Amino acid sequence: MVNFAHSRELHVDAISSGQVNKAILHRGDAISIADTASGISATECCANLVSFTGGGADTVTLPTGALMANEWHNDTPKVGDWWDCHVENASGGTITWAAGASGSSINSVGNGAESLLQVTGTTAVLRFIFDDVTAGSETYHCIVMATSVA
């Protein structure tokens, strides 16, 4: 049994194919973002819960791979390290998720372009996975799990 009573972060190491991969699970208050137009930072992506509270329909672009690697909990990420970020959409409009300028790729569990949409009044799970951690060439992949239709 895991007890979060005295900690805001749980580090889980899993061994797969001889490599130790790290997952970090968080507990804590939501980070509130007042306007979807402001986007989402690497710090916010590394939080457990983010809530967009206004701004309406916007495209939210994910941070670059280098920014995400720098935010990786005061540690050097390894290929396969992953975490989930839960995103509440209370913005009043639909969020369209987009890959960052460099070092990120994105897809979803749905089919078609509409699967990168998150309608208002829902919570999405964004799973981030590092796939290259070479200094200066860091990349990650994001899988969006969201309700895309009202």
C-alpha positions in Angstrom: 0.0 0.0 0.0 1.2 3.5 -0.8 0.7 6.3 1.6 0.8 9.8 0.2 0.1 11.4 3.6 3.6 12.9 4.1 4.7 13.1 0.5 3.5 14.9 -2.6 5.5 12.7 -5.0 5.9 8.9 -5.4 8.8 7.6 -7.4 8.2 4.2 -9.0 11.1 2.3 -10.7 10.2 -0.5 -13.0 12.7 -2.9 -14.6 11.9 -3.7 -18.3 14.4 -5.4 -20.6 17.1 -4.8 -18.0 16.6 -1.1 -17.9 15.2 0.8 -14.9 12.5 3.2 -16.1 11.1 5.9 -13.8 7.5 6.9 -13.4 6.5 9.8 -11.1 3.1 10.0 -9.6 2.0 13.2 -7.9 -0.5 14.2 -5.3 -1.4 17.8 -4.8 -3.5 20.8 -5.7 -4.4 21.6 -9.3 -2.3 24.2 -11.1 -4.8 26.8 -12.5 -4.2 28.4 -15.9 -6.6 31.3 -16.4 -6.4 31.4 -20.2 -6.0 28.6 -22.7 -4.2 31.1 -25.0 -1.3 31.2 -22.6 -0.5 27.6 -23.4 1.1 25.1 -21.0 4.6 25.1 -19.6 7.0 22.2 -18.9 6.5 22.8 -15.2 2.7 22.6 -15.6 3.0 19.4 -17.8 5.0 17.8 -15.0 2.3 18.4 -12.5 -0.4 15.9 -11.7 -3.3 18.1 -12.3 -3.8 21.2 -14.4 -7.0 23.2 -14.8 -7.7 25.6 -17.6 -10.3 27.9 -16.1 -10.9 30.3 -19.0 -10.0 31.5 -22.5 -12.4 29.5 -24.6 -11.4 27.4 -27.6 -7.7 27.5 -28.3 -4.8 25.3 -29.6 -2.5 24.4 -26.7 1.0 23.7 -27.9 3.2 21.4 -25.8 6.7 22.4 -24.7 9.9 21.4 -26.5 11.7 18.2 -25.6 14.6 20.1 -24.0 12.3 22.1 -21.7 10.6 18.9 -20.6 13.9 17.1 -19.9 15.1 20.1 -17.9 11.9 20.0 -15.8 12.3 16.2 -15.1 12.2 16.4 -11.2 15.8 17.4 -10.6 17.0 14.2 -12.3 18.3 13.1 -15.7 15.6 11.3 -17.6 16.1 7.9 -19.2 14.5 6.6 -22.4 11.2 5.1 -21.3 10.6 7.4 -18.3 7.0 8.5 -18.3 4.3 10.4 -16.3 0.7 11.4 -16.6 -0.8 14.8 -16.4 -4.5 15.2 -15.9 -5.9 18.3 -17.5 -9.3 19.7 -16.6 -10.9 21.8 -19.3 -13.2 24.4 -17.7 -12.3 27.0 -20.3 -15.7 27.2 -21.9 -14.4 26.0 -25.3 -12.6 23.0 -26.9 -8.9 22.6 -26.5 -6.9 21.3 -29.5 -3.6 19.7 -28.4 -0.6 20.2 -30.6 3.1 19.1 -30.6 5.8 21.5 -29.5 8.1 23.3 -31.9 10.9 20.7 -31.5 11.4 17.4 -29.6 7.8 16.4 -29.2 5.3 14.3 -31.1 1.7 13.7 -30.2 -1.1 11.3 -31.0 -4.2 10.0 -29.3 -6.1 6.9 -28.5 -8.8 7.9 -31.0 -8.8 8.2 -34.8 -8.6 11.3 -37.0 -7.8 14.9 -36.2 -10.8 15.2 -33.9 -9.0 12.9 -31.4 -6.6 15.6 -30.4 -9.6 17.7 -29.2 -10.7 18.0 -25.6 -14.2 19.4 -25.1 -15.0 21.7 -22.2 -16.2 20.1 -19.0 -13.9 17.1 -19.3 -10.6 15.9 -17.9 -8.0 14.5 -20.3 -5.0 12.3 -19.5 -1.8 13.3 -21.2 0.9 10.5 -21.0 4.4 11.8 -21.7 7.2 9.3 -22.5 10.9 10.2 -23.1 12.2 8.5 -26.3 15.6 10.3 -26.6 17.5 11.9 -23.8 20.7 12.8 -25.6 21.7 16.3 -24.3 20.6 18.9 -26.9 18.4 16.4 -28.7 15.8 15.4 -26.1 12.5 14.2 -27.4 9.3 12.8 -25.9 6.0 11.5 -27.1 2.6 12.5 -25.7 -0.5 10.3 -25.9 -3.7 12.3 -25.4 -6.7 10.4 -23.9 -9.6 12.8 -24.0 -13.3 13.2 -24.7 -13.3 14.8 -28.2 -17.0 15.0 -28.8 -19.6 16.6 -26.6 
